[in-house]
Amino acid sequence: MRLTVALILASASPRRLELLRSLTPEFTVVTADGVEEAHETGLAPAALTGHNARLKAEAVASRHPGCLVLGADTLVYLDGEPLGKPADLAEAAAMLRRLSGRTHTVCTGVCLAGPGAGELDCFHALTLVTFRPLTEAAIADYLNRVPVLDKAGAYAAQEWGELIIDRMEGSWSNVVGLPLEALEQHLSRWGRP
């Protein structure tokens, strides 16, 4: 078994910070500043989110050798098209209209960059999310309750999700931003709880 190494979360997301803290309280946060995420709509969900997670992990790992760095990227996919963060509330409302009454996929790519050069452990998780049929009033109500401009697909499962989500198949934490069940298994390979 490996010796425990220092863990770094390469993300400023408060949701990922909370989720990771539920697995282990011992980590630091270093953002992957300057990393240009890919947005190619032709890539499969796992390939696109995995690529972005790897970019973040490697950028931080290059500045912190000897540490285990966790990078992640979450996207909402509808009809094979990624729905990123909305630019404004009008775009957010349009996204929620598209998701209304339909099932979509949430994919999170995760990459752990190990303490040795080239040590990478990358994986992804998929969750199917089915929305309730949403009226214009329901969309307006949700947007009034939840700040969505920093959230892929213009929603947050953890914030009033019961108003818009009918059901999920797969990891709930994946939809929030970090698939804890899979991550726990991968972290244990590095001697991390």
Secondary structure, 3 states (H helix, E strand, C coil): CCCCCCEEECCCCHHHHHHHHHHCCCCEECCCCCCCCCCCCCCCHHHHHHHHHHHHHHHHHHHCCCCEEEEEEEEEEECCEEECCCCCHHHHHHHHHHHCCCEEEEEEEEEEECCCCCCEEEEEEEEEEEECCCCHHHHHHHHHHCCCCCCHHHCCCCCCHHHCEEEEECCHHHHHCCCHHHHHHHHHCCCCC
